[in-house]
Amino acid sequence: MNEDETGIRFTAAAVRRHIARWHPACPEGLRDELVAALLARTWADCSLGKAFGIVASSHVRHRLTDYDWLRNGQKLSREEARRIVYPKVNAIIESWSGVSRQERIAAAAARGRRRRRRQRLDQTASAGASAPDT
């Protein structure tokens, strides 16, 4: 990642690592297009994950859905067309994670349980530390 006065520019290697880690099932040929699109822009106050999400959503919306037909052929507003294709865009990008929706939900629930357990342990430890000696 390089930062200049106008924003952040990510390196191709960093973008490829992000895709390999978070979107391993993304089609190989599409990876190159997404990397090129992401590198073509300077990103202001934006994480690599957010930048990838913006580029991937735009690509999927325009290339893999009826979005342009809805806008041009059906004369829908940008918001209306986006609302219609939103579920398909999300489903396609989620499919690139290589993990099912149920597995992601289960993993998030497990993280929440671990976090709550750590909080309880921290509260117990701090309560014990502040108890007066008798």
C-alpha positions, 0 to 999 in steps of 0.5 A, a space after each residue: 500500500 502506498 499513500 500520497 496526498 490524494 489517497 491510498 494506492 494498493 499494490 497488486 500483491 496486496 490485492 491478490 493476497 486479499 482475494 486469496 484469503 477472503 475470496 478464494 473461489 473467485 474465478 481466476 480470470 475475473 481476479 485479474 480484472 478486479 485487481 486491475 480495476 482496483 489498482 486503477 483508482 486512488 482510494 481515499 480513507 478506504 480499507 483494502 476490503 472495502 475497496 475490493 467490495 466496491 470494485 467487485 460489486 460494480 463489476 458483478 452489477 454491470 457484467 453479471 446482472 440485468 442492471 444495465 438493461 433495467 437502467 437503460 431498457 426499463 428506464 428504472 432509476 439507479 436506486 430501483 435497479 440496484 435494489 432489484 439486483 442487490 440480492 444477486 450481486 451479494 450472492 455471487 460475491 458471497 459464493 467467492 468466499 468458498 464458505 457457505 452462508 450457514 458456516 459463516 453464521 456459525 463462525 460469527 456465532 462462535 466468535 460472539 460466544 468466545 468474546 462474551 466468555 472473555 468479557 465475563 472472565 475479564 469482569 470476574 478477574 477485575 472484580 476479584 482484584 478490587 475486592 478488599 483483603 480481610 
